Amino acid sequence: MMLKAYKYRIYPNKDQEIALSQSFGSCRYIYNKGLAYKIEKYKNDKESVSYNKLNSLLKELKQDIDWLRLPPSQSLQQSLRNLDTAYKNFFRRNKKGLSKGFPKFKRKFDKQTLSLPQGVSLDFKDSKIILPKIGRVFAVLHRKFKGKIKTCVVSKTKSNKYFCSVLVENDEDIPTKIPIELITDKDVIALDVGISHFLTNSKGNKVENPKFYHRSLEKLKRLQRKLSKLKKRSENYSKMKLRIAKLHEYISNCRKDFLHKLSSNIVNDNQVIIVEDLNVENMKTDTYKSLARNISDVSWSEFFRMLEYKSLWRGKYYIKVNPRNTSKKCSVCGKINKNLKLSDREWQCSHCHSKHDRDFNASINILKLGFKKLGQELPEFQNALNENVYSFSIGSSSL
C-alpha cells in the first residue's frame, strides 16, 4: 500500500466560511488551552500531562462552553493529538542530537487548519468535497484518485485562500528497485547544492539559482515600510497585510514550482541519486549565519525531501552521504586542502596539481561516497571519469 496526499483549492460560500471560521477558532482554542495546562502542570508539579488526561478535560470544557460543540468532535481531539506530538518532539532528539522547538501558541492571524479524520468524501462529477458539519464545498478537483481516504486537513492561508489536503491509501505497490549491477554510468548522478548555483551534478551540468526571494525583496521592503506607518488593526493596515501575504505566497509558489520540476526531472532521468546529508538548520544559525537569508531562499531541505519521496514512489536509489570535506578534498588524489575558503570557486591541488572547479569536484567526491555507502566497488566507468574529469566544459545546461 502507498499513501499519497492530494491538495485541492476549495471555494466555500459565506455560510461555509462562517462554519469553517468557528471550527478553526475552536481547534485553536483547545490547542492553546491544552498547551497552557501542560506548561502550568509542569511548572508547578513537575508533572507531564498525557493525551488521555487532556481528552478528559475536553469533555468537561464542552459541557461548559456551547460553541465547542459546533465543530466535529474528532477535530478537537486531533488538535490535542497534534499538541501531544509537538510536545514529545521537543524532548525527543534525532541522530544529530537536535530537537524541534517548543510548541507555540496558535494565533488567529496565522495559517488556520482543521483536521477531519472521518466523514470526508469527494464528488468528482460535481467538483464538490463533502465535509462533516460544513456541507458540500465547491473545489477544483484537478487530479483524480482511487483508494481509501485516511484523513483530511482543511486550511486557510494568510492570503484568505482555502485548501483541502486529502491523504489517500491506494492499491499501488512501491516499485521494486532494479539491481545495482545493471545500472550504467548514465543512470547515476551526484548533486552538490550551493548558493551561487543551485546545484552542480557529477555529469558536469550546473543549474542557476533563481533567487525568487531576492527578486521580490525590494518590493517586500517597500510594502513593509508602508505597513509600519499605518495604524494597527485599521482597515488599511489589514489591506496592506493582505498584500504582503500574497507577495510571500507568490514567492513560495514560484519556489515550489521550480523545485518540483527540477526534482521530477532528476528522478525520472536517473536510477541512483546521491546527495549530501546537510544539517540546514544548523547552517543558518552557526557556521553560515551571514548567509541565512540566501540558504532559506534556496530551500535545500524541501528539495531533498522531494527527491526522497519521489525516488521512493518510482523505485529509485536515494543515498545521503556525509558532507565533511567534500569541497576541500581532491577527487583525484584525495588530498584535503585545509586552506580553502568559501570564496574560492576554483583551486589547484598542491599534491597532484590538478585544477578543480569547487562545486564539480565536490559532486565527484559525493559520487564516490555514494558508491561506498551502497557497499559496491566503483564501476569501471568511474575510473574513466577520473581520468577525464577536468576535460568537461561546465555550462549552465539544465538537468
Contacts in CASP RR format, 6 or more apart in sequence:
PFRMAT RR
TARGET T0000
AUTHOR 0000-0000-0000
METHOD contacts of the structure
MODEL  1
MMLKAYKYRIYPNKDQEIALSQSFGSCRYIYNKGLAYKIEKYKNDKESVS
YNKLNSLLKELKQDIDWLRLPPSQSLQQSLRNLDTAYKNFFRRNKKGLSK
GFPKFKRKFDKQTLSLPQGVSLDFKDSKIILPKIGRVFAVLHRKFKGKIK
TCVVSKTKSNKYFCSVLVENDEDIPTKIPIELITDKDVIALDVGISHFLT
NSKGNKVENPKFYHRSLEKLKRLQRKLSKLKKRSENYSKMKLRIAKLHEY
ISNCRKDFLHKLSSNIVNDNQVIIVEDLNVENMKTDTYKSLARNISDVSW
SEFFRMLEYKSLWRGKYYIKVNPRNTSKKCSVCGKINKNLKLSDREWQCS
HCHSKHDRDFNASINILKLGFKKLGQELPEFQNALNENVYSFSIGSSSL
1 169 0 8 1.000
1 170 0 8 1.000
1 171 0 8 1.000
1 172 0 8 1.000
1 173 0 8 1.000
2 169 0 8 1.000
2 170 0 8 1.000
2 172 0 8 1.000
2 173 0 8 1.000
2 174 0 8 1.000
2 313 0 8 1.000
3 150 0 8 1.000
3 167 0 8 1.000
3 168 0 8 1.000
3 169 0 8 1.000
4 145 0 8 1.000
4 167 0 8 1.000
4 168 0 8 1.000
4 170 0 8 1.000
5 165 0 8 1.000
5 166 0 8 1.000
5 167 0 8 1.000
5 168 0 8 1.000
6 143 0 8 1.000
6 145 0 8 1.000
6 165 0 8 1.000
6 166 0 8 1.000
6 168 0 8 1.000
7 163 0 8 1.000
7 164 0 8 1.000
7 165 0 8 1.000
7 166 0 8 1.000
8 129 0 8 1.000
8 139 0 8 1.000
8 140 0 8 1.000
8 141 0 8 1.000
8 142 0 8 1.000
8 143 0 8 1.000
8 163 0 8 1.000
8 164 0 8 1.000
8 165 0 8 1.000
8 166 0 8 1.000
9 139 0 8 1.000
9 140 0 8 1.000
9 161 0 8 1.000
9 162 0 8 1.000
9 163 0 8 1.000
10 129 0 8 1.000
10 137 0 8 1.000
10 138 0 8 1.000
10 139 0 8 1.000
10 140 0 8 1.000
10 154 0 8 1.000
10 162 0 8 1.000
10 163 0 8 1.000
10 164 0 8 1.000
11 137 0 8 1.000
11 138 0 8 1.000
11 139 0 8 1.000
11 140 0 8 1.000
11 162 0 8 1.000
12 20 0 8 1.000
12 134 0 8 1.000
12 137 0 8 1.000
12 138 0 8 1.000
12 162 0 8 1.000
16 134 0 8 1.000
16 135 0 8 1.000
16 137 0 8 1.000
19 70 0 8 1.000
19 133 0 8 1.000
19 134 0 8 1.000
20 114 0 8 1.000
20 134 0 8 1.000
20 154 0 8 1.000
20 156 0 8 1.000
20 162 0 8 1.000
22 67 0 8 1.000
22 70 0 8 1.000
22 71 0 8 1.000
23 70 0 8 1.000
23 71 0 8 1.000
23 72 0 8 1.000
23 75 0 8 1.000
23 114 0 8 1.000
23 133 0 8 1.000
23 134 0 8 1.000
24 112 0 8 1.000
24 113 0 8 1.000
24 114 0 8 1.000
24 156 0 8 1.000
25 108 0 8 1.000
25 112 0 8 1.000
26 67 0 8 1.000
26 68 0 8 1.000
26 70 0 8 1.000
26 71 0 8 1.000
26 75 0 8 1.000
26 76 0 8 1.000
27 71 0 8 1.000
27 75 0 8 1.000
27 76 0 8 1.000
27 78 0 8 1.000
27 79 0 8 1.000
27 113 0 8 1.000
27 114 0 8 1.000
27 115 0 8 1.000
28 79 0 8 1.000
28 106 0 8 1.000
28 108 0 8 1.000
28 112 0 8 1.000
29 68 0 8 1.000
30 58 0 8 1.000
30 61 0 8 1.000
30 68 0 8 1.000
30 76 0 8 1.000
30 79 0 8 1.000
30 80 0 8 1.000
31 79 0 8 1.000
31 80 0 8 1.000
31 82 0 8 1.000
31 83 0 8 1.000
31 106 0 8 1.000
32 105 0 8 1.000
32 106 0 8 1.000
33 61 0 8 1.000
34 49 0 8 1.000
34 54 0 8 1.000
34 57 0 8 1.000
34 80 0 8 1.000
34 83 0 8 1.000
35 83 0 8 1.000
35 87 0 8 1.000
35 103 0 8 1.000
35 105 0 8 1.000
36 105 0 8 1.000
37 49 0 8 1.000
37 54 0 8 1.000
37 57 0 8 1.000
38 48 0 8 1.000
38 49 0 8 1.000
38 54 0 8 1.000
38 83 0 8 1.000
38 87 0 8 1.000
41 47 0 8 1.000
41 48 0 8 1.000
41 49 0 8 1.000
42 48 0 8 1.000
42 49 0 8 1.000
50 84 0 8 1.000
51 80 0 8 1.000
51 81 0 8 1.000
51 84 0 8 1.000
54 80 0 8 1.000
54 83 0 8 1.000
54 84 0 8 1.000
55 77 0 8 1.000
55 80 0 8 1.000
58 76 0 8 1.000
58 77 0 8 1.000
58 80 0 8 1.000
61 68 0 8 1.000
62 68 0 8 1.000
62 69 0 8 1.000
62 73 0 8 1.000
62 76 0 8 1.000
68 76 0 8 1.000
70 133 0 8 1.000
71 114 0 8 1.000
71 133 0 8 1.000
72 116 0 8 1.000
72 132 0 8 1.000
72 133 0 8 1.000
74 115 0 8 1.000
74 116 0 8 1.000
74 117 0 8 1.000
74 118 0 8 1.000
75 114 0 8 1.000
75 115 0 8 1.000
75 116 0 8 1.000
75 117 0 8 1.000
78 115 0 8 1.000
78 117 0 8 1.000
79 115 0 8 1.000
82 115 0 8 1.000
83 103 0 8 1.000
86 100 0 8 1.000
86 103 0 8 1.000
87 103 0 8 1.000
89 99 0 8 1.000
89 100 0 8 1.000
89 101 0 8 1.000
90 99 0 8 1.000
90 100 0 8 1.000
90 101 0 8 1.000
90 102 0 8 1.000
90 103 0 8 1.000
91 99 0 8 1.000
92 99 0 8 1.000
92 100 0 8 1.000
93 99 0 8 1.000
96 279 0 8 1.000
98 279 0 8 1.000
98 281 0 8 1.000
98 282 0 8 1.000
109 158 0 8 1.000
109 241 0 8 1.000
110 158 0 8 1.000
111 155 0 8 1.000
111 156 0 8 1.000
111 157 0 8 1.000
111 158 0 8 1.000
112 155 0 8 1.000
112 156 0 8 1.000
113 153 0 8 1.000
113 154 0 8 1.000
113 155 0 8 1.000
113 156 0 8 1.000
114 153 0 8 1.000
114 154 0 8 1.000
114 155 0 8 1.000
115 151 0 8 1.000
115 152 0 8 1.000
115 153 0 8 1.000
116 131 0 8 1.000
116 132 0 8 1.000
116 151 0 8 1.000
116 152 0 8 1.000
116 153 0 8 1.000
116 154 0 8 1.000
117 151 0 8 1.000
117 152 0 8 1.000
118 132 0 8 1.000
119 130 0 8 1.000
119 131 0 8 1.000
119 132 0 8 1.000
120 129 0 8 1.000
120 130 0 8 1.000
120 131 0 8 1.000
120 132 0 8 1.000
120 149 0 8 1.000
120 152 0 8 1.000
120 166 0 8 1.000
121 129 0 8 1.000
121 130 0 8 1.000
121 149 0 8 1.000
122 128 0 8 1.000
122 129 0 8 1.000
122 130 0 8 1.000
122 139 0 8 1.000
122 141 0 8 1.000
122 149 0 8 1.000
122 166 0 8 1.000
123 129 0 8 1.000
123 130 0 8 1.000
123 136 0 8 1.000
124 141 0 8 1.000
124 144 0 8 1.000
126 136 0 8 1.000
127 138 0 8 1.000
127 139 0 8 1.000
127 140 0 8 1.000
127 141 0 8 1.000
128 136 0 8 1.000
128 137 0 8 1.000
128 138 0 8 1.000
128 139 0 8 1.000
129 136 0 8 1.000
129 137 0 8 1.000
129 139 0 8 1.000
129 141 0 8 1.000
129 164 0 8 1.000
130 136 0 8 1.000
130 137 0 8 1.000
131 137 0 8 1.000
131 152 0 8 1.000
131 154 0 8 1.000
131 164 0 8 1.000
134 154 0 8 1.000
137 164 0 8 1.000
139 164 0 8 1.000
145 168 0 8 1.000
145 170 0 8 1.000
146 170 0 8 1.000
146 171 0 8 1.000
147 168 0 8 1.000
147 169 0 8 1.000
147 170 0 8 1.000
147 171 0 8 1.000
148 168 0 8 1.000
148 169 0 8 1.000
148 170 0 8 1.000
149 166 0 8 1.000
149 167 0 8 1.000
149 168 0 8 1.000
150 167 0 8 1.000
150 168 0 8 1.000
150 169 0 8 1.000
151 166 0 8 1.000
151 167 0 8 1.000
152 164 0 8 1.000
152 165 0 8 1.000
152 166 0 8 1.000
152 167 0 8 1.000
153 164 0 8 1.000
153 165 0 8 1.000
154 162 0 8 1.000
154 163 0 8 1.000
154 164 0 8 1.000
155 162 0 8 1.000
155 163 0 8 1.000
155 164 0 8 1.000
155 165 0 8 1.000
156 162 0 8 1.000
156 163 0 8 1.000
157 163 0 8 1.000
157 245 0 8 1.000
157 249 0 8 1.000
158 241 0 8 1.000
158 242 0 8 1.000
158 245 0 8 1.000
158 248 0 8 1.000
158 249 0 8 1.000
159 242 0 8 1.000
159 245 0 8 1.000
159 246 0 8 1.000
159 249 0 8 1.000
160 242 0 8 1.000
161 249 0 8 1.000
174 312 0 8 1.000
174 313 0 8 1.000
174 315 0 8 1.000
175 313 0 8 1.000
175 314 0 8 1.000
175 315 0 8 1.000
176 315 0 8 1.000
177 315 0 8 1.000
177 316 0 8 1.000
177 317 0 8 1.000
178 271 0 8 1.000
180 272 0 8 1.000
180 317 0 8 1.000
180 374 0 8 1.000
180 376 0 8 1.000
181 376 0 8 1.000
183 271 0 8 1.000
183 272 0 8 1.000
184 381 0 8 1.000
185 379 0 8 1.000
185 381 0 8 1.000
185 382 0 8 1.000
185 385 0 8 1.000
187 270 0 8 1.000
187 271 0 8 1.000
187 272 0 8 1.000
188 202 0 8 1.000
188 270 0 8 1.000
188 271 0 8 1.000
188 272 0 8 1.000
188 274 0 8 1.000
188 367 0 8 1.000
189 201 0 8 1.000
189 202 0 8 1.000
189 203 0 8 1.000
189 266 0 8 1.000
189 269 0 8 1.000
189 270 0 8 1.000
189 272 0 8 1.000
189 273 0 8 1.000
189 274 0 8 1.000
189 399 0 8 1.000
190 201 0 8 1.000
190 202 0 8 1.000
190 274 0 8 1.000
190 275 0 8 1.000
190 363 0 8 1.000
190 364 0 8 1.000
190 366 0 8 1.000
190 367 0 8 1.000
190 370 0 8 1.000
191 199 0 8 1.000
191 200 0 8 1.000
191 201 0 8 1.000
191 202 0 8 1.000
191 266 0 8 1.000
191 273 0 8 1.000
191 274 0 8 1.000
191 275 0 8 1.000
191 276 0 8 1.000
191 363 0 8 1.000
191 366 0 8 1.000
192 199 0 8 1.000
192 200 0 8 1.000
192 201 0 8 1.000
192 276 0 8 1.000
192 326 0 8 1.000
192 327 0 8 1.000
192 359 0 8 1.000
192 360 0 8 1.000
192 362 0 8 1.000
192 363 0 8 1.000
192 366 0 8 1.000
193 199 0 8 1.000
193 275 0 8 1.000
193 276 0 8 1.000
193 278 0 8 1.000
193 298 0 8 1.000
193 300 0 8 1.000
193 303 0 8 1.000
194 200 0 8 1.000
194 209 0 8 1.000
194 298 0 8 1.000
194 300 0 8 1.000
194 359 0 8 1.000
195 209 0 8 1.000
195 291 0 8 1.000
195 294 0 8 1.000
195 295 0 8 1.000
195 298 0 8 1.000
196 209 0 8 1.000
196 345 0 8 1.000
197 206 0 8 1.000
197 207 0 8 1.000
197 208 0 8 1.000
197 209 0 8 1.000
197 359 0 8 1.000
198 207 0 8 1.000
198 208 0 8 1.000
198 209 0 8 1.000
198 210 0 8 1.000
198 262 0 8 1.000
198 298 0 8 1.000
199 206 0 8 1.000
199 207 0 8 1.000
200 206 0 8 1.000
200 207 0 8 1.000
200 357 0 8 1.000
200 359 0 8 1.000
200 360 0 8 1.000
200 362 0 8 1.000
200 363 0 8 1.000
200 394 0 8 1.000
201 363 0 8 1.000
201 399 0 8 1.000
202 360 0 8 1.000
202 363 0 8 1.000
202 364 0 8 1.000
202 366 0 8 1.000
202 367 0 8 1.000
202 385 0 8 1.000
204 360 0 8 1.000
204 363 0 8 1.000
204 392 0 8 1.000
204 394 0 8 1.000
204 395 0 8 1.000
205 394 0 8 1.000
205 395 0 8 1.000
205 396 0 8 1.000
205 397 0 8 1.000
205 398 0 8 1.000
205 399 0 8 1.000
206 359 0 8 1.000
206 394 0 8 1.000
206 395 0 8 1.000
206 396 0 8 1.000
206 397 0 8 1.000
207 262 0 8 1.000
207 396 0 8 1.000
207 398 0 8 1.000
207 399 0 8 1.000
208 396 0 8 1.000
209 298 0 8 1.000
210 254 0 8 1.000
210 255 0 8 1.000
210 258 0 8 1.000
211 294 0 8 1.000
211 297 0 8 1.000
212 251 0 8 1.000
212 254 0 8 1.000
212 255 0 8 1.000
212 258 0 8 1.000
212 297 0 8 1.000
213 251 0 8 1.000
213 255 0 8 1.000
213 293 0 8 1.000
213 296 0 8 1.000
213 297 0 8 1.000
214 294 0 8 1.000
214 297 0 8 1.000
216 247 0 8 1.000
216 250 0 8 1.000
216 251 0 8 1.000
219 247 0 8 1.000
220 244 0 8 1.000
220 247 0 8 1.000
220 248 0 8 1.000
223 240 0 8 1.000
223 243 0 8 1.000
223 244 0 8 1.000
223 247 0 8 1.000
224 244 0 8 1.000
226 240 0 8 1.000
227 237 0 8 1.000
227 240 0 8 1.000
227 241 0 8 1.000
227 244 0 8 1.000
230 236 0 8 1.000
230 237 0 8 1.000
230 240 0 8 1.000
231 237 0 8 1.000
255 297 0 8 1.000
255 299 0 8 1.000
255 302 0 8 1.000
256 302 0 8 1.000
259 299 0 8 1.000
259 302 0 8 1.000
259 303 0 8 1.000
259 306 0 8 1.000
260 306 0 8 1.000
262 303 0 8 1.000
262 399 0 8 1.000
263 303 0 8 1.000
263 306 0 8 1.000
263 307 0 8 1.000
263 310 0 8 1.000
264 310 0 8 1.000
265 398 0 8 1.000
265 399 0 8 1.000
266 273 0 8 1.000
266 307 0 8 1.000
266 399 0 8 1.000
267 273 0 8 1.000
267 307 0 8 1.000
267 310 0 8 1.000
267 311 0 8 1.000
267 314 0 8 1.000
267 316 0 8 1.000
268 314 0 8 1.000
269 399 0 8 1.000
270 316 0 8 1.000
271 316 0 8 1.000
271 317 0 8 1.000
272 316 0 8 1.000
272 317 0 8 1.000
272 319 0 8 1.000
272 374 0 8 1.000
273 307 0 8 1.000
273 311 0 8 1.000
273 316 0 8 1.000
273 317 0 8 1.000
273 318 0 8 1.000
273 319 0 8 1.000
274 319 0 8 1.000
274 320 0 8 1.000
274 321 0 8 1.000
274 366 0 8 1.000
274 367 0 8 1.000
274 369 0 8 1.000
274 370 0 8 1.000
275 304 0 8 1.000
275 307 0 8 1.000
275 318 0 8 1.000
275 319 0 8 1.000
275 320 0 8 1.000
275 321 0 8 1.000
275 366 0 8 1.000
276 320 0 8 1.000
276 321 0 8 1.000
276 322 0 8 1.000
276 323 0 8 1.000
276 326 0 8 1.000
276 366 0 8 1.000
277 320 0 8 1.000
277 321 0 8 1.000
277 322 0 8 1.000
277 323 0 8 1.000
278 300 0 8 1.000
278 301 0 8 1.000
278 304 0 8 1.000
278 323 0 8 1.000
280 295 0 8 1.000
280 300 0 8 1.000
280 301 0 8 1.000
281 301 0 8 1.000
283 291 0 8 1.000
283 295 0 8 1.000
284 291 0 8 1.000
284 292 0 8 1.000
284 295 0 8 1.000
284 296 0 8 1.000
285 292 0 8 1.000
288 295 0 8 1.000
304 320 0 8 1.000
307 318 0 8 1.000
308 318 0 8 1.000
310 316 0 8 1.000
311 317 0 8 1.000
311 318 0 8 1.000
312 318 0 8 1.000
317 374 0 8 1.000
319 370 0 8 1.000
319 373 0 8 1.000
319 374 0 8 1.000
321 366 0 8 1.000
321 369 0 8 1.000
321 370 0 8 1.000
321 373 0 8 1.000
322 369 0 8 1.000
323 366 0 8 1.000
325 336 0 8 1.000
325 365 0 8 1.000
326 362 0 8 1.000
326 365 0 8 1.000
326 366 0 8 1.000
326 369 0 8 1.000
327 340 0 8 1.000
327 358 0 8 1.000
327 359 0 8 1.000
327 361 0 8 1.000
327 362 0 8 1.000
327 365 0 8 1.000
328 336 0 8 1.000
328 337 0 8 1.000
328 338 0 8 1.000
328 340 0 8 1.000
329 335 0 8 1.000
329 336 0 8 1.000
329 337 0 8 1.000
329 361 0 8 1.000
329 365 0 8 1.000
330 336 0 8 1.000
330 337 0 8 1.000
330 349 0 8 1.000
330 351 0 8 1.000
330 352 0 8 1.000
330 354 0 8 1.000
330 356 0 8 1.000
330 361 0 8 1.000
331 356 0 8 1.000
331 361 0 8 1.000
331 364 0 8 1.000
331 365 0 8 1.000
331 368 0 8 1.000
331 386 0 8 1.000
331 389 0 8 1.000
332 349 0 8 1.000
332 352 0 8 1.000
332 354 0 8 1.000
332 386 0 8 1.000
332 389 0 8 1.000
333 349 0 8 1.000
333 351 0 8 1.000
333 352 0 8 1.000
333 354 0 8 1.000
334 351 0 8 1.000
335 349 0 8 1.000
335 350 0 8 1.000
335 351 0 8 1.000
335 352 0 8 1.000
337 347 0 8 1.000
337 349 0 8 1.000
337 350 0 8 1.000
340 347 0 8 1.000
340 358 0 8 1.000
344 358 0 8 1.000
345 357 0 8 1.000
345 358 0 8 1.000
345 359 0 8 1.000
346 355 0 8 1.000
346 356 0 8 1.000
346 357 0 8 1.000
346 358 0 8 1.000
347 355 0 8 1.000
347 356 0 8 1.000
347 358 0 8 1.000
348 354 0 8 1.000
348 355 0 8 1.000
348 356 0 8 1.000
349 355 0 8 1.000
349 356 0 8 1.000
354 390 0 8 1.000
355 390 0 8 1.000
356 390 0 8 1.000
357 394 0 8 1.000
360 389 0 8 1.000
360 392 0 8 1.000
360 394 0 8 1.000
364 385 0 8 1.000
364 386 0 8 1.000
364 389 0 8 1.000
367 382 0 8 1.000
368 378 0 8 1.000
368 382 0 8 1.000
371 377 0 8 1.000
371 378 0 8 1.000
371 379 0 8 1.000
371 382 0 8 1.000
END
